């Protein structure tokens, strides 16, 4: 179940108590009203089937091509998932997650809690049964970020989280309106703001990598019109109607200034730094900043439509890309990512998983690249963590 499907499900579930009769096909109205309602419903169904009335959100094409279909139930090499969240809420769900990891070949999962204080401690305790399978990263506390003297208290909480078991920081967001770490917000303060320097520097001192989410896919910033290539998904997460927002290109500039200000701190740019539409620029950013990695999480659908160009990008920057999911923990989700990375399948759809109407293609990455992206780059990044004093 993807995030949008989950939100739709919860909205639907919230209506069931108010509409129990209609939910089960029953109606307490007068027979004449029932017949009229049935006729109206039949007319609506007929109209919905018309090509002139099909909505983009309901578009579910089925490929007609007789081409190979590859099922990859387990990754070719052991995997470190560098981008996940505390999706499992109970001990039983965590146990199931570990069983799923075993089945599909996930060696370790990084849980980006985005949390500090008691919330981080609770999450850490919940997953502590499997210390070798899950690693907890904490957030930042931006309380009083807009008041004089901000900094020391946030650094102190970061140090406390590190002592409580945090091995990194993330996911820290800025989609153009300011920094956010879970429930802690700092509107108008971006990663290159001097007020954040002490936190980023302390991460470098403590050997804590930072998972940083800058911007969102380009389609979310563009006009929601018939020219928007990613409209199906873009409209749901739209940012074009947000006043005073820094656009995607501006956020990448901010990312670069941040990297330059903190060369001794390791950053992981989530989701290809949302340059999935302009991988050449991402390559230039990676080449300029050796303290940057990029995770590939939740951007499979954005890169699979251009498989040759994407595969060439992986080949050139194979040592700086790390695998991630950011889409829950069911086995089918993992299988989809493996199919895109490993196979050479063509023209297949995963609309319900990714919410785009595009057809996808496998990248067919070679073994050496797969091994780096699945495991070795992340293993090197994690093993390199040492307090600077050490």
MIDRENGU-958194 format. One record per residue (C-alpha): residue number from 1; residue in one letter; chain; x, y, z. Coordinates in nm, 2 decimals. Layout:
! MIDRENGU-958194
(site NUM; A; A; (X; Y; Z))
...
***
This chain:
! MIDRENGU-958194
(site 1; X; A; (0.00; 0.00; 0.00))
(site 2; X; A; (0.15; 0.33; -0.10))
(site 3; X; A; (0.10; 0.65; 0.10))
(site 4; X; A; (-0.18; 0.79; -0.12))
(site 5; X; A; (-0.37; 0.46; -0.10))
(site 6; X; A; (-0.33; 0.46; 0.27))
(site 7; X; A; (-0.47; 0.81; 0.30))
(site 8; X; A; (-0.76; 0.72; 0.08))
(site 9; X; A; (-0.83; 0.41; 0.29))
(site 10; X; A; (-0.83; 0.60; 0.61))
(site 11; X; A; (-1.07; 0.86; 0.46))
(site 12; X; A; (-1.30; 0.59; 0.34))
(site 13; X; A; (-1.28; 0.41; 0.68))
(site 14; X; A; (-1.39; 0.73; 0.85))
(site 15; X; A; (-1.71; 0.73; 0.65))
(site 16; X; A; (-1.82; 0.38; 0.72))
(site 17; X; A; (-1.99; 0.46; 1.05))
(site 18; X; A; (-2.19; 0.73; 0.90))
(site 19; X; A; (-2.30; 0.53; 0.59))
(site 20; X; A; (-2.35; 0.17; 0.70))
(site 21; X; A; (-2.64; 0.09; 0.48))
(site 22; X; A; (-2.50; 0.23; 0.16))
(site 23; X; A; (-2.17; 0.07; 0.23))
(site 24; X; A; (-2.33; -0.28; 0.20))
(site 25; X; A; (-2.55; -0.19; -0.09))
(site 26; X; A; (-2.86; -0.14; 0.12))
(site 27; X; A; (-3.09; 0.16; 0.11))
(site 28; X; A; (-3.37; 0.26; 0.35))
(site 29; X; A; (-3.53; 0.50; 0.10))
(site 30; X; A; (-3.88; 0.47; -0.06))
(site 31; X; A; (-3.88; 0.20; -0.34))
(site 32; X; A; (-3.95; 0.48; -0.60))
(site 33; X; A; (-3.65; 0.67; -0.47))
(site 34; X; A; (-3.44; 0.35; -0.47))
(site 35; X; A; (-3.53; 0.29; -0.84))
(site 36; X; A; (-3.44; 0.65; -0.93))
(site 37; X; A; (-3.11; 0.62; -0.74))
(site 38; X; A; (-3.03; 0.30; -0.92))
(site 39; X; A; (-3.10; 0.45; -1.26))
(site 40; X; A; (-2.89; 0.75; -1.17))
(site 41; X; A; (-2.61; 0.52; -1.06))
(site 42; X; A; (-2.63; 0.32; -1.39))
(site 43; X; A; (-2.61; 0.64; -1.59))
(site 44; X; A; (-2.31; 0.76; -1.39))
(site 45; X; A; (-2.14; 0.42; -1.44))
(site 46; X; A; (-2.21; 0.44; -1.81))
(site 47; X; A; (-2.07; 0.79; -1.83))
(site 48; X; A; (-1.76; 0.69; -1.63))
(site 49; X; A; (-1.68; 0.42; -1.89))
(site 50; X; A; (-1.69; 0.67; -2.17))
(site 51; X; A; (-1.35; 0.78; -2.30))
(site 52; X; A; (-1.48; 1.14; -2.29))
(site 53; X; A; (-1.53; 1.12; -1.91))
(site 54; X; A; (-1.24; 0.91; -1.78))
(site 55; X; A; (-1.04; 1.11; -1.53))
(site 56; X; A; (-0.67; 1.10; -1.52))
(site 57; X; A; (-0.67; 0.97; -1.16))
(site 58; X; A; (-0.87; 0.67; -1.28))
(site 59; X; A; (-0.66; 0.59; -1.58))
(site 60; X; A; (-0.53; 0.23; -1.55))
(site 61; X; A; (-0.38; 0.12; -1.88))
(site 62; X; A; (-0.28; -0.24; -1.93))
(site 63; X; A; (0.02; -0.31; -2.15))
(site 64; X; A; (-0.06; -0.51; -2.47))
(site 65; X; A; (0.30; -0.58; -2.56))
(site 66; X; A; (0.41; -0.95; -2.56))
(site 67; X; A; (0.75; -0.89; -2.40))
(site 68; X; A; (0.94; -1.06; -2.11))
(site 69; X; A; (0.80; -1.01; -1.76))
(site 70; X; A; (1.06; -1.06; -1.49))
(site 71; X; A; (0.97; -1.14; -1.13))
(site 72; X; A; (1.26; -1.08; -0.89))
(site 73; X; A; (1.16; -1.20; -0.54))
(site 74; X; A; (1.50; -1.15; -0.39))
(site 75; X; A; (1.77; -0.89; -0.46))
(site 76; X; A; (2.08; -1.02; -0.64))
(site 77; X; A; (2.30; -0.89; -0.35))
(site 78; X; A; (2.24; -0.82; 0.01))
(site 79; X; A; (2.07; -0.48; 0.05))
(site 80; X; A; (2.10; -0.19; 0.30))
(site 81; X; A; (1.79; 0.02; 0.28))
(site 82; X; A; (1.90; 0.38; 0.36))
(site 83; X; A; (1.56; 0.54; 0.36))
(site 84; X; A; (1.27; 0.41; 0.56))
(site 85; X; A; (1.05; 0.53; 0.85))
(site 86; X; A; (0.89; 0.37; 1.16))
(site 87; X; A; (0.60; 0.23; 0.96))
(site 88; X; A; (0.56; -0.07; 1.19))
(site 89; X; A; (0.37; 0.03; 1.51))
(site 90; X; A; (0.35; -0.29; 1.70))
(site 91; X; A; (0.60; -0.57; 1.80))
(site 92; X; A; (0.41; -0.81; 1.57))
(site 93; X; A; (0.44; -0.57; 1.27))
(site 94; X; A; (0.81; -0.53; 1.34))
(site 95; X; A; (0.85; -0.91; 1.35))
(site 96; X; A; (0.67; -0.93; 1.01))
(site 97; X; A; (0.90; -0.65; 0.87))
(site 98; X; A; (1.20; -0.86; 0.96))
(site 99; X; A; (1.05; -1.17; 0.80))
(site 100; X; A; (0.99; -0.97; 0.49))
(site 101; X; A; (1.35; -0.84; 0.49))
(site 102; X; A; (1.47; -1.20; 0.52))
(site 103; X; A; (1.26; -1.30; 0.22))
(site 104; X; A; (1.36; -1.03; -0.01))
(site 105; X; A; (1.73; -0.99; 0.09))
(site 106; X; A; (1.73; -0.67; 0.30))
(site 107; X; A; (2.03; -0.69; 0.54))
(site 108; X; A; (1.96; -0.37; 0.73))
(site 109; X; A; (1.71; -0.09; 0.73))
(site 110; X; A; (1.78; 0.27; 0.83))
(site 111; X; A; (1.48; 0.41; 1.02))
(site 112; X; A; (1.46; 0.79; 0.97))
(site 113; X; A; (1.26; 0.88; 1.28))
(site 114; X; A; (1.28; 1.26; 1.23))
(site 115; X; A; (1.22; 1.27; 1.61))
(site 116; X; A; (1.39; 1.40; 1.92))
(site 117; X; A; (1.32; 1.38; 2.29))
(site 118; X; A; (1.08; 1.11; 2.43))
(site 119; X; A; (0.94; 1.04; 2.08))
(site 120; X; A; (1.28; 0.93; 1.96))
(site 121; X; A; (1.34; 0.72; 2.27))
(site 122; X; A; (1.00; 0.54; 2.23))
(site 123; X; A; (1.08; 0.45; 1.87))
(site 124; X; A; (1.43; 0.34; 1.95))
(site 125; X; A; (1.30; 0.11; 2.23))
(site 126; X; A; (1.03; -0.03; 2.00))
(site 127; X; A; (1.28; -0.15; 1.74))
(site 128; X; A; (1.56; -0.24; 1.99))
(site 129; X; A; (1.47; -0.61; 1.96))
(site 130; X; A; (1.66; -0.62; 1.63))
(site 131; X; A; (1.97; -0.40; 1.67))
(site 132; X; A; (2.15; -0.56; 1.38))
(site 133; X; A; (1.85; -0.52; 1.14))
(site 134; X; A; (1.73; -0.17; 1.22))
(site 135; X; A; (1.93; 0.15; 1.28))
(site 136; X; A; (1.77; 0.46; 1.43))
(site 137; X; A; (1.84; 0.81; 1.31))
(site 138; X; A; (1.71; 1.11; 1.50))
(site 139; X; A; (1.58; 1.45; 1.40))
(site 140; X; A; (1.66; 1.81; 1.50))
(site 141; X; A; (1.48; 2.01; 1.76))
(site 142; X; A; (1.40; 2.35; 1.61))
(site 143; X; A; (1.22; 2.49; 1.91))
(site 144; X; A; (1.27; 2.87; 1.94))
(site 145; X; A; (1.46; 2.88; 1.61))
(site 146; X; A; (1.34; 3.23; 1.55))
(site 147; X; A; (1.46; 3.37; 1.89))
(site 148; X; A; (1.80; 3.49; 2.00))
(site 149; X; A; (2.02; 3.22; 2.14))
(site 150; X; A; (1.89; 2.94; 1.93))
(site 151; X; A; (2.15; 2.66; 1.89))
(site 152; X; A; (2.30; 2.54; 2.21))
(site 153; X; A; (1.98; 2.36; 2.33))
(site 154; X; A; (1.93; 2.20; 1.99))
(site 155; X; A; (2.29; 2.08; 1.99))
(site 156; X; A; (2.26; 1.94; 2.34))
(site 157; X; A; (1.95; 1.74; 2.24))
(site 158; X; A; (2.13; 1.61; 1.94))
(site 159; X; A; (2.41; 1.49; 2.16))
(site 160; X; A; (2.16; 1.33; 2.40))
(site 161; X; A; (1.99; 1.14; 2.10))
(site 162; X; A; (2.33; 1.02; 1.99))
(site 163; X; A; (2.40; 0.89; 2.34))
(site 164; X; A; (2.06; 0.73; 2.34))
(site 165; X; A; (2.14; 0.53; 2.02))
(site 166; X; A; (2.10; 0.76; 1.72))
(site 167; X; A; (2.35; 0.68; 1.45))
(site 168; X; A; (2.26; 0.96; 1.21))
(site 169; X; A; (2.01; 1.24; 1.15))
(site 170; X; A; (1.71; 1.25; 0.92))
(site 171; X; A; (1.50; 1.29; 0.73))
(site 172; X; A; (1.53; 1.67; 0.75))
(site 173; X; A; (1.29; 1.84; 0.50))
(site 174; X; A; (1.29; 2.16; 0.32))
(site 175; X; A; (1.06; 2.18; 0.02))
(site 176; X; A; (1.11; 2.55; -0.02))
(site 177; X; A; (0.93; 2.69; 0.28))
(site 178; X; A; (1.18; 2.62; 0.55))
(site 179; X; A; (1.32; 2.33; 0.75))
(site 180; X; A; (1.11; 2.06; 0.91))
(site 181; X; A; (1.20; 1.76; 1.13))
(site 182; X; A; (0.90; 1.56; 1.20))
(site 183; X; A; (0.68; 1.78; 1.42))
(site 184; X; A; (0.95; 2.04; 1.46))
(site 185; X; A; (0.93; 2.32; 1.21))
(site 186; X; A; (1.14; 2.63; 1.12))
(site 187; X; A; (0.95; 2.83; 0.85))
(site 188; X; A; (1.19; 3.05; 0.66))
(site 189; X; A; (1.51; 2.89; 0.78))
(site 190; X; A; (1.69; 2.69; 0.51))
(site 191; X; A; (1.98; 2.45; 0.54))
(site 192; X; A; (2.24; 2.73; 0.45))
(site 193; X; A; (2.12; 2.95; 0.73))
(site 194; X; A; (2.39; 3.03; 0.98))
(site 195; X; A; (2.16; 2.94; 1.26))
(site 196; X; A; (2.19; 2.57; 1.15))
(site 197; X; A; (2.57; 2.57; 1.13))
(site 198; X; A; (2.62; 2.45; 1.49))
(site 199; X; A; (2.39; 2.15; 1.43))
(site 200; X; A; (2.56; 2.05; 1.11))
(site 201; X; A; (2.90; 2.09; 1.25))
(site 202; X; A; (2.82; 1.89; 1.56))
(site 203; X; A; (2.70; 1.61; 1.33))
(site 204; X; A; (3.04; 1.61; 1.16))
(site 205; X; A; (3.21; 1.60; 1.50))
(site 206; X; A; (3.00; 1.31; 1.62))
(site 207; X; A; (3.02; 1.12; 1.29))
(site 208; X; A; (2.65; 1.14; 1.23))
(site 209; X; A; (2.54; 1.15; 0.86))
(site 210; X; A; (2.25; 1.37; 0.77))
(site 211; X; A; (1.96; 1.26; 0.54))
(site 212; X; A; (1.85; 1.58; 0.38))
(site 213; X; A; (1.53; 1.62; 0.17))
(site 214; X; A; (1.55; 1.93; -0.05))
(site 215; X; A; (1.26; 2.04; -0.27))
(site 216; X; A; (1.02; 1.79; -0.44))
(site 217; X; A; (0.98; 1.66; -0.79))
(site 218; X; A; (0.98; 1.94; -1.06))
(site 219; X; A; (0.62; 1.87; -1.15))
(site 220; X; A; (0.49; 1.98; -0.81))
(site 221; X; A; (0.62; 2.34; -0.88))
(site 222; X; A; (0.49; 2.37; -1.23))
(site 223; X; A; (0.14; 2.48; -1.34))
(site 224; X; A; (-0.13; 2.22; -1.29))
(site 225; X; A; (-0.24; 2.23; -1.65))
(site 226; X; A; (-0.25; 1.99; -1.95))
(site 227; X; A; (0.12; 2.04; -2.01))
(site 228; X; A; (0.23; 1.90; -1.67))
(site 229; X; A; (0.39; 1.57; -1.75))
(site 230; X; A; (0.34; 1.44; -1.39))
(site 231; X; A; (0.00; 1.58; -1.33))
(site 232; X; A; (-0.15; 1.27; -1.18))
(site 233; X; A; (0.09; 1.28; -0.89))
(site 234; X; A; (0.19; 1.65; -0.90))
(site 235; X; A; (-0.16; 1.77; -0.82))
(site 236; X; A; (-0.18; 1.56; -0.50))
(site 237; X; A; (0.15; 1.70; -0.37))
(site 238; X; A; (0.13; 2.04; -0.55))
(site 239; X; A; (0.36; 2.33; -0.44))
(site 240; X; A; (0.28; 2.57; -0.73))
(site 241; X; A; (0.02; 2.75; -0.52))
(site 242; X; A; (0.25; 2.82; -0.22))
(site 243; X; A; (0.34; 3.19; -0.19))
(site 244; X; A; (0.71; 3.28; -0.12))
(site 245; X; A; (0.83; 2.93; -0.18))
(site 246; X; A; (1.19; 2.86; -0.31))
(site 247; X; A; (1.17; 2.66; -0.63))
(site 248; X; A; (1.35; 2.34; -0.70))
(site 249; X; A; (1.66; 2.49; -0.86))
(site 250; X; A; (1.69; 2.74; -0.58))
(site 251; X; A; (1.68; 2.46; -0.32))
(site 252; X; A; (1.96; 2.28; -0.51))
(site 253; X; A; (2.16; 2.60; -0.49))
(site 254; X; A; (2.09; 2.60; -0.11))
(site 255; X; A; (2.20; 2.24; -0.09))
(site 256; X; A; (2.53; 2.32; -0.26))
(site 257; X; A; (2.60; 2.61; -0.03))
(site 258; X; A; (2.53; 2.39; 0.27))
(site 259; X; A; (2.77; 2.12; 0.14))
(site 260; X; A; (3.04; 2.38; 0.09))
(site 261; X; A; (2.99; 2.53; 0.44))
(site 262; X; A; (3.02; 2.18; 0.61))
(site 263; X; A; (3.28; 1.98; 0.42))
(site 264; X; A; (3.35; 1.76; 0.72))
(site 265; X; A; (2.99; 1.65; 0.75))
(site 266; X; A; (2.84; 1.37; 0.54))
(site 267; X; A; (2.51; 1.44; 0.37))
(site 268; X; A; (2.27; 1.20; 0.19))
(site 269; X; A; (2.04; 1.38; -0.05))
(site 270; X; A; (1.71; 1.20; -0.05))
(site 271; X; A; (1.54; 1.11; -0.37))
(site 272; X; A; (1.82; 1.20; -0.61))
(site 273; X; A; (1.80; 1.55; -0.45))
(site 274; X; A; (1.48; 1.56; -0.66))
(site 275; X; A; (1.69; 1.61; -0.97))
(site 276; X; A; (1.55; 1.29; -1.11))
(site 277; X; A; (1.44; 1.50; -1.41))
(site 278; X; A; (1.79; 1.65; -1.46))
(site 279; X; A; (2.04; 1.38; -1.37))
(site 280; X; A; (2.32; 1.57; -1.54))
(site 281; X; A; (2.29; 1.85; -1.29))
(site 282; X; A; (2.29; 1.60; -1.00))
(site 283; X; A; (2.61; 1.45; -1.14))
(site 284; X; A; (2.77; 1.79; -1.14))
(site 285; X; A; (2.67; 1.84; -0.78))
(site 286; X; A; (2.81; 1.51; -0.68))
(site 287; X; A; (3.14; 1.58; -0.85))
(site 288; X; A; (3.17; 1.91; -0.68))
(site 289; X; A; (3.10; 1.78; -0.33))
(site 290; X; A; (3.27; 1.46; -0.21))
(site 291; X; A; (3.07; 1.48; 0.12))
(site 292; X; A; (2.75; 1.41; -0.06))
(site 293; X; A; (2.57; 1.08; -0.14))
(site 294; X; A; (2.22; 1.05; -0.30))
(site 295; X; A; (1.96; 0.79; -0.22))
(site 296; X; A; (1.73; 0.66; -0.49))
(site 297; X; A; (1.42; 0.61; -0.27))
(site 298; X; A; (1.07; 0.68; -0.40))
(site 299; X; A; (1.20; 0.80; -0.74))
(site 300; X; A; (1.19; 0.48; -0.93))
(site 301; X; A; (0.89; 0.59; -1.14))
(site 302; X; A; (1.05; 0.92; -1.22))
(site 303; X; A; (1.37; 0.76; -1.36))
(site 304; X; A; (1.24; 0.43; -1.51))
(site 305; X; A; (1.08; 0.60; -1.81))
(site 306; X; A; (1.43; 0.71; -1.93))
(site 307; X; A; (1.62; 0.38; -1.88))
(site 308; X; A; (1.92; 0.43; -2.10))
(site 309; X; A; (2.00; 0.78; -1.97))
(site 310; X; A; (1.94; 0.67; -1.61))
(site 311; X; A; (2.15; 0.36; -1.65))
(site 312; X; A; (2.43; 0.57; -1.79))
(site 313; X; A; (2.40; 0.80; -1.48))
(site 314; X; A; (2.42; 0.51; -1.25))
(site 315; X; A; (2.73; 0.38; -1.43))
(site 316; X; A; (2.91; 0.72; -1.40))
(site 317; X; A; (2.82; 0.78; -1.03))
(site 318; X; A; (2.79; 0.43; -0.90))
(site 319; X; A; (3.00; 0.50; -0.60))
(site 320; X; A; (2.77; 0.78; -0.47))
(site 321; X; A; (2.43; 0.63; -0.49))
(site 322; X; A; (2.26; 0.43; -0.22))
(site 323; X; A; (1.94; 0.22; -0.22))
(site 324; X; A; (1.63; 0.33; -0.04))
(site 325; X; A; (1.26; 0.27; -0.04))
(site 326; X; A; (1.05; 0.52; 0.16))
(site 327; X; A; (0.73; 0.32; 0.07))
(site 328; X; A; (0.65; 0.09; 0.36))
(site 329; X; A; (0.77; -0.27; 0.41))
(site 330; X; A; (0.55; -0.51; 0.21))
(site 331; X; A; (0.73; -0.76; -0.01))
(site 332; X; A; (0.57; -0.65; -0.33))
(site 333; X; A; (0.70; -0.30; -0.30))
(site 334; X; A; (1.06; -0.44; -0.27))
(site 335; X; A; (1.00; -0.66; -0.57))
(site 336; X; A; (0.91; -0.36; -0.78))
(site 337; X; A; (1.23; -0.18; -0.70))
(site 338; X; A; (1.44; -0.49; -0.78))
(site 339; X; A; (1.26; -0.53; -1.12))
(site 340; X; A; (1.34; -0.17; -1.21))
(site 341; X; A; (1.70; -0.19; -1.11))
(site 342; X; A; (1.79; -0.54; -1.23))
(site 343; X; A; (1.57; -0.64; -1.52))
(site 344; X; A; (1.55; -0.51; -1.88))
(site 345; X; A; (1.17; -0.54; -1.89))
(site 346; X; A; (0.99; -0.28; -2.10))
(site 347; X; A; (0.67; -0.08; -2.09))
(site 348; X; A; (0.51; -0.20; -1.76))
(site 349; X; A; (0.29; -0.01; -1.52))
(site 350; X; A; (0.30; 0.04; -1.14))
(site 351; X; A; (0.05; 0.32; -1.11))
(site 352; X; A; (-0.10; 0.22; -0.78))
(site 353; X; A; (0.25; 0.21; -0.62))
(site 354; X; A; (0.38; 0.53; -0.77))
(site 355; X; A; (0.07; 0.73; -0.87))
(site 356; X; A; (0.21; 0.82; -1.22))
(site 357; X; A; (0.04; 0.72; -1.54))
(site 358; X; A; (0.38; 0.66; -1.72))
(site 359; X; A; (0.49; 0.32; -1.84))
(site 360; X; A; (0.82; 0.20; -1.68))
(site 361; X; A; (1.13; 0.02; -1.79))
(site 362; X; A; (1.40; -0.19; -1.63))
(site 363; X; A; (1.75; -0.03; -1.61))
(site 364; X; A; (1.93; -0.36; -1.64))
(site 365; X; A; (2.22; -0.25; -1.41))
(site 366; X; A; (2.53; -0.47; -1.43))
(site 367; X; A; (2.64; -0.67; -1.13))
(site 368; X; A; (2.92; -0.44; -1.01))
(site 369; X; A; (2.68; -0.14; -1.00))
(site 370; X; A; (2.41; -0.33; -0.83))
(site 371; X; A; (2.65; -0.45; -0.56))
(site 372; X; A; (2.76; -0.09; -0.50))
(site 373; X; A; (2.41; 0.06; -0.49))
(site 374; X; A; (2.25; -0.22; -0.30))
(site 375; X; A; (2.51; -0.26; -0.03))
(site 376; X; A; (2.87; -0.15; -0.06))
(site 377; X; A; (2.83; 0.23; -0.08))
(site 378; X; A; (2.60; 0.23; 0.23))
(site 379; X; A; (2.83; -0.01; 0.41))
(site 380; X; A; (3.12; 0.22; 0.35))
(site 381; X; A; (2.93; 0.53; 0.46))
(site 382; X; A; (2.81; 0.37; 0.78))
(site 383; X; A; (3.15; 0.21; 0.87))
(site 384; X; A; (3.32; 0.55; 0.81))
(site 385; X; A; (3.13; 0.71; 1.10))
(site 386; X; A; (3.38; 0.81; 1.36))
(site 387; X; A; (3.38; 1.11; 1.60))
(site 388; X; A; (3.62; 1.36; 1.47))
(site 389; X; A; (3.82; 1.35; 1.79))
(site 390; X; A; (3.89; 0.98; 1.73))
***
